[in-house]
């Protein structure tokens, strides 16, 4: 029978990852449910320990109470692009992933033939040399005011989670979705926090193993550019405030 700490850590891990006993069993190759393991009736097999290591980077020594490091190699988790596309001269080119294609991107991330349906181009600007770039269309309003729905971001591939910076924006490709967020690595935690600029969207934590790729946003393509400047909006705001003050003074005089 496993020791109590091992069972507790196994149960805590399943809950932390958000799986039911049946779902977790299916994921790690146990028949039906993990209930018997959690009650200590069934031994935690080497196969299960191996699956936890392979799929979730769980440190076997942590599981058996011999270490406090729950995850192995979290800082060295590779987020390098799974596929890089090139032009006829064998130079990297920039694939454009529109909102519709983004829905299938996480599932087809390693399928070289899938990328052939996407438009690609070369941008002969020095800033886009010596690195792999990809274009992603922005969906939703979670990064307002910096990014608007329908705009495009051009983003540079990075190799490791260690390379992210707190003051940049990133395209984060998870196992089932793509999003543009700021990224924070919390001290003394394996969690990674994804942050929206639009404060109506709360930040939330993910695990490093959930990330497939990270692209650092370097520029954006915007549309409907008009001549309204921030100073014009500021002047409108000041005029509105003055009008409000005048009305309040008028109300005071009347009273």
MIGULUM-752395 format. One record per residue (C-alpha): residue in three letters; x, y, z. Coordinates in pm, 1 decimal, padded with zeros to 6 digits. Example, Ala and Ser with C-alpha at 12.3 -4.5 7.8 and 13.67 -1.06 7.14 Angstrom:
ATOM  resn        c1        c2        c3
ATOM   ALA   01230.0  -00450.0   00780.0
ATOM   SER   01367.0  -00106.0   00714.0
END
This chain:
ATOM  resn        c1        c2        c3
ATOM   UNK   00000.0   00000.0   00000.0
ATOM   UNK   00121.4   00351.9  -00085.5
ATOM   UNK   00204.8   00587.1   00196.6
ATOM   UNK  -00053.1   00851.1   00284.3
ATOM   UNK   00153.7   01139.7   00149.9
ATOM   UNK   00177.6   00975.3  -00194.6
ATOM   UNK  -00198.3   00918.4  -00204.8
ATOM   UNK  -00264.1   01275.8  -00092.0
ATOM   UNK  -00029.9   01414.1  -00358.8
ATOM   UNK  -00189.5   01196.8  -00627.7
ATOM   UNK  -00541.0   01315.1  -00529.1
ATOM   UNK  -00431.6   01679.1  -00500.0
ATOM   UNK  -00264.9   01657.3  -00841.5
ATOM   UNK  -00578.6   01519.5  -01009.4
ATOM   UNK  -00791.0   01795.4  -00855.5
ATOM   UNK  -00535.2   02063.8  -00938.6
ATOM   UNK  -00537.5   01951.0  -01301.3
ATOM   UNK  -00918.0   01960.7  -01299.4
ATOM   UNK  -00993.9   01593.7  -01379.4
ATOM   UNK  -01266.2   01366.8  -01244.6
ATOM   UNK  -01154.7   01019.8  -01132.5
ATOM   UNK  -01287.0   00870.3  -01457.2
ATOM   UNK  -01132.1   01135.0  -01684.1
ATOM   UNK  -00795.5   01111.4  -01509.5
ATOM   UNK  -00802.5   00731.6  -01538.5
ATOM   UNK  -00860.1   00759.2  -01914.7
ATOM   UNK  -00581.9   01014.5  -01947.2
ATOM   UNK  -00316.2   00809.0  -01764.0
ATOM   UNK  -00416.9   00466.0  -01892.2
ATOM   UNK  -00597.3   00323.1  -01588.7
ATOM   UNK  -00916.8   00126.4  -01647.1
ATOM   UNK  -01244.2   00297.5  -01543.4
ATOM   UNK  -01148.3   00516.2  -01246.2
ATOM   UNK  -00863.3   00622.4  -01017.0
ATOM   UNK  -01082.0   00560.1  -00708.2
ATOM   UNK  -00901.1   00238.5  -00608.3
ATOM   UNK  -00559.4   00404.8  -00633.8
ATOM   UNK  -00684.4   00697.2  -00425.7
ATOM   UNK  -00820.0   00463.5  -00155.8
ATOM   UNK  -00490.4   00275.5  -00145.9
ATOM   UNK  -00644.5  -00048.7  -00275.8
ATOM   UNK  -00447.8  -00052.0  -00600.7
ATOM   UNK  -00074.9   00008.9  -00620.9
ATOM   UNK   00043.1   00317.2  -00809.2
ATOM   UNK   00210.0   00140.3  -01102.0
ATOM   UNK   00532.2   00240.8  -01273.0
ATOM   UNK   00329.1   00291.3  -01592.1
ATOM   UNK   00110.7   00554.9  -01419.6
ATOM   UNK   00415.8   00731.6  -01272.3
ATOM   UNK   00572.7   00734.6  -01622.2
ATOM   UNK   00254.9   00881.0  -01776.4
ATOM   UNK   00244.3   01156.0  -01512.0
ATOM   UNK   00606.0   01237.5  -01594.5
ATOM   UNK   00555.7   01229.0  -01972.8
ATOM   UNK   00227.9   01419.4  -01990.0
ATOM   UNK   00250.0   01661.6  -01697.4
ATOM   UNK   00625.4   01672.1  -01610.7
ATOM   UNK   00545.9   01541.6  -01260.1
ATOM   UNK   00858.5   01459.2  -01062.7
ATOM   UNK   00833.4   01093.5  -00941.9
ATOM   UNK   01040.7   01181.2  -00632.1
ATOM   UNK   00780.6   01446.6  -00541.4
ATOM   UNK   00501.4   01191.0  -00581.1
ATOM   UNK   00671.2   00955.0  -00334.2
ATOM   UNK   00748.4   01229.4  -00082.2
ATOM   UNK   01122.3   01239.2  -00153.2
ATOM   UNK   01126.0   01591.5  -00301.6
ATOM   UNK   00934.1   01919.2  -00281.1
ATOM   UNK   00987.5   01991.9  -00654.0
ATOM   UNK   00651.6   01892.4  -00802.6
ATOM   UNK   00742.9   01954.1  -01165.4
ATOM   UNK   01057.7   01867.8  -01356.4
ATOM   UNK   01216.6   02109.3  -01603.3
ATOM   UNK   00936.6   02366.3  -01593.2
ATOM   UNK   01170.9   02651.9  -01669.1
ATOM   UNK   01315.6   02462.3  -01964.0
ATOM   UNK   00982.5   02372.4  -02119.5
ATOM   UNK   01027.3   02419.6  -02492.9
ATOM   UNK   00770.8   02638.4  -02666.9
ATOM   UNK   00957.0   02649.7  -02999.4
ATOM   UNK   00736.1   02636.3  -03315.1
ATOM   UNK   00637.5   02282.9  -03409.6
ATOM   UNK   00646.8   02366.3  -03782.7
ATOM   UNK   00844.4   02636.9  -03964.4
ATOM   UNK   00743.5   02720.2  -04321.4
ATOM   UNK   00988.0   02833.2  -04591.2
ATOM   UNK   00959.9   02989.5  -04937.7
ATOM   UNK   01104.0   02855.4  -05265.1
ATOM   UNK   01447.3   03000.5  -05176.5
ATOM   UNK   01438.3   02809.4  -04843.8
ATOM   UNK   01394.6   03128.4  -04638.6
ATOM   UNK   01154.2   03146.5  -04345.2
ATOM   UNK   00828.1   03307.7  -04445.7
ATOM   UNK   00547.2   03447.3  -04236.1
ATOM   UNK   00230.1   03238.1  -04217.1
ATOM   UNK  -00092.5   03426.4  -04145.9
ATOM   UNK  -00336.6   03255.3  -03908.0
ATOM   UNK  -00678.2   03420.3  -03936.7
ATOM   UNK  -00954.3   03384.4  -03676.9
ATOM   UNK  -01112.4   03087.6  -03859.1
ATOM   UNK  -00781.3   02902.1  -03896.0
ATOM   UNK  -00695.9   02975.1  -03531.1
ATOM   UNK  -00977.8   02741.7  -03422.3
ATOM   UNK  -00795.4   02443.9  -03577.7
ATOM   UNK  -00437.9   02556.0  -03514.4
ATOM   UNK  -00377.0   02385.9  -03173.1
ATOM   UNK  -00497.8   02049.3  -03303.5
ATOM   UNK  -00297.8   02071.6  -03630.7
ATOM   UNK   00009.8   02237.5  -03485.6
ATOM   UNK   00249.9   01961.4  -03598.3
ATOM   UNK   00081.7   01881.2  -03932.1
ATOM   UNK   00301.9   02031.4  -04204.7
ATOM   UNK   00037.1   01979.3  -04473.9
ATOM   UNK  -00222.7   02178.4  -04273.5
ATOM   UNK  -00008.3   02492.7  -04297.4
ATOM   UNK  -00017.0   02479.6  -04679.3
ATOM   UNK  -00375.3   02612.7  -04681.0
ATOM   UNK  -00264.5   02929.9  -04499.1
ATOM   UNK  -00136.7   03240.0  -04680.7
ATOM   UNK   00231.1   03319.4  -04625.6
ATOM   UNK   00450.0   03611.1  -04725.1
ATOM   UNK   00794.5   03758.4  -04684.7
ATOM   UNK   00827.7   04102.1  -04528.5
ATOM   UNK   01156.5   04253.4  -04654.0
ATOM   UNK   01207.0   04478.3  -04352.0
ATOM   UNK   01522.8   04446.4  -04137.5
ATOM   UNK   01318.7   04405.6  -03817.0
ATOM   UNK   01176.2   04078.0  -03952.4
ATOM   UNK   01509.2   03914.4  -04033.0
ATOM   UNK   01697.0   03641.5  -03842.7
ATOM   UNK   01394.1   03504.6  -03659.5
ATOM   UNK   01073.3   03313.6  -03726.4
ATOM   UNK   00760.3   03528.0  -03735.3
ATOM   UNK   00391.8   03440.6  -03766.0
ATOM   UNK   00083.0   03657.2  -03804.9
ATOM   UNK  -00225.9   03599.2  -03589.2
ATOM   UNK  -00562.1   03774.5  -03614.8
ATOM   UNK  -00689.6   03922.0  -03288.6
ATOM   UNK  -01025.9   03794.2  -03164.6
ATOM   UNK  -01230.2   03947.0  -02884.1
ATOM   UNK  -01169.1   04258.2  -02676.1
ATOM   UNK  -00955.6   04121.3  -02390.9
ATOM   UNK  -00649.1   04325.9  -02497.8
ATOM   UNK  -00821.9   04662.2  -02543.1
ATOM   UNK  -00713.9   04937.4  -02570.9
ATOM   UNK  -00387.6   04809.2  -02727.5
ATOM   UNK  -00538.4   04550.5  -02963.3
ATOM   UNK  -00878.5   04565.8  -03131.0
ATOM   UNK  -01081.3   04271.9  -03267.3
ATOM   UNK  -00991.3   04200.9  -03630.5
ATOM   UNK  -00642.2   04352.3  -03610.9
ATOM   UNK  -00337.7   04136.5  -03677.9
ATOM   UNK  -00029.9   04090.9  -03462.8
ATOM   UNK   00304.8   03988.6  -03609.0
ATOM   UNK   00487.3   03782.2  -03351.8
ATOM   UNK   00833.2   03630.6  -03314.2
ATOM   UNK   00886.2   03270.2  -03204.9
ATOM   UNK   01057.2   03215.4  -02871.5
ATOM   UNK   01220.9   02893.8  -02755.0
ATOM   UNK   01160.0   02876.9  -02381.8
ATOM   UNK   00918.8   03008.4  -02121.1
ATOM   UNK   01226.2   03154.5  -01949.2
ATOM   UNK   01249.2   03408.8  -02231.3
ATOM   UNK   00916.7   03580.6  -02161.3
ATOM   UNK   00914.1   03934.7  -02025.0
ATOM   UNK   00646.4   04089.1  -01800.5
ATOM   UNK   00608.1   04401.6  -02016.5
ATOM   UNK   00546.6   04233.4  -02354.1
ATOM   UNK   00238.0   04078.2  -02513.5
ATOM   UNK   00238.9   03719.0  -02634.6
ATOM   UNK   00037.0   03487.6  -02854.8
ATOM   UNK  -00004.5   03180.9  -02633.2
ATOM   UNK  -00100.4   02854.5  -02804.5
ATOM   UNK  -00257.6   02617.8  -02550.3
ATOM   UNK  -00372.0   02261.0  -02612.7
ATOM   UNK  -00715.6   02375.0  -02730.9
ATOM   UNK  -00703.1   02752.1  -02796.8
ATOM   UNK  -00497.0   03054.4  -02901.9
ATOM   UNK  -00498.3   03381.7  -02711.0
ATOM   UNK  -00304.8   03706.6  -02687.1
ATOM   UNK  -00203.6   03788.2  -02328.5
ATOM   UNK   00064.5   03925.0  -02101.8
ATOM   UNK   00250.9   03649.5  -01916.2
ATOM   UNK   00372.6   03651.4  -01558.2
ATOM   UNK   00570.2   03374.6  -01390.3
ATOM   UNK   00488.0   03372.6  -01021.5
ATOM   UNK   00772.8   03339.4  -00770.1
ATOM   UNK   00780.5   03008.3  -00578.4
ATOM   UNK   00514.4   02862.0  -00806.1
ATOM   UNK   00508.9   02651.0  -01120.2
ATOM   UNK   00196.2   02833.2  -01236.3
ATOM   UNK   00205.1   03082.5  -01520.7
ATOM   UNK  -00044.6   03369.5  -01508.0
ATOM   UNK  -00212.8   03497.9  -01825.7
ATOM   UNK  -00319.9   03861.4  -01797.4
ATOM   UNK  -00560.0   04063.9  -02014.4
ATOM   UNK  -00513.4   04438.1  -02059.2
ATOM   UNK  -00891.2   04482.5  -02048.6
ATOM   UNK  -00954.7   04472.9  -01674.2
ATOM   UNK  -01301.5   04320.7  -01711.0
ATOM   UNK  -01118.3   03991.6  -01781.9
ATOM   UNK  -00960.0   03847.7  -01464.3
ATOM   UNK  -00610.6   03694.7  -01485.2
ATOM   UNK  -00590.2   03317.4  -01461.7
ATOM   UNK  -00325.2   03053.2  -01400.5
ATOM   UNK  -00215.3   02772.2  -01627.9
ATOM   UNK   00049.8   02499.1  -01603.5
ATOM   UNK   00358.7   02504.3  -01827.8
ATOM   UNK   00265.6   02170.4  -01987.2
ATOM   UNK  -00054.8   02326.2  -02123.4
ATOM   UNK   00145.9   02558.8  -02350.5
ATOM   UNK   00242.4   02440.0  -02698.3
ATOM   UNK   00395.2   02757.0  -02843.2
ATOM   UNK   00461.3   03116.9  -02739.8
ATOM   UNK   00508.3   03402.8  -02988.3
ATOM   UNK   00623.3   03747.1  -02873.1
ATOM   UNK   00414.5   04024.8  -03029.7
ATOM   UNK   00646.5   04268.6  -03206.5
ATOM   UNK   00405.1   04475.5  -03416.2
ATOM   UNK   00046.5   04494.9  -03535.4
ATOM   UNK  -00144.9   04561.6  -03854.7
ATOM   UNK  -00441.1   04788.3  -03793.5
ATOM   UNK  -00726.0   04910.2  -04014.3
ATOM   UNK  -00965.3   05206.4  -04027.1
ATOM   UNK  -00686.2   05446.3  -03936.0
ATOM   UNK  -00836.0   05791.2  -03895.1
ATOM   UNK  -00713.4   06133.3  -03790.5
ATOM   UNK  -00863.6   06136.8  -03442.6
ATOM   UNK  -00583.8   06192.8  -03197.7
ATOM   UNK  -00571.9   06129.2  -02828.1
ATOM   UNK  -00530.9   06504.5  -02772.3
ATOM   UNK  -00858.2   06562.8  -02959.6
ATOM   UNK  -01032.5   06312.7  -02733.6
ATOM   UNK  -00868.1   06473.1  -02431.0
ATOM   UNK  -00998.0   06816.2  -02533.5
ATOM   UNK  -01349.7   06673.6  -02574.9
ATOM   UNK  -01324.7   06523.4  -02227.3
ATOM   UNK  -01203.8   06852.9  -02075.0
ATOM   UNK  -01489.7   07041.3  -02244.2
ATOM   UNK  -01740.5   06787.3  -02110.1
ATOM   UNK  -01598.6   06822.4  -01758.9
ATOM   UNK  -01617.0   07203.4  -01780.5
ATOM   UNK  -01976.7   07181.8  -01898.3
ATOM   UNK  -02057.6   06953.0  -01604.9
ATOM   UNK  -01893.7   07198.4  -01361.2
ATOM   UNK  -02094.1   07488.4  -01509.7
ATOM   UNK  -02417.7   07289.5  -01469.7
ATOM   UNK  -02333.6   07205.9  -01107.5
ATOM   UNK  -02259.9   07573.5  -01030.6
ATOM   UNK  -02586.8   07669.3  -01194.2
ATOM   UNK  -02772.7   07413.1  -00978.3
ATOM   UNK  -02603.5   07553.1  -00663.4
ATOM   UNK  -02709.5   07911.2  -00754.5
ATOM   UNK  -03069.0   07803.0  -00814.1
ATOM   UNK  -03078.2   07627.3  -00475.0
END
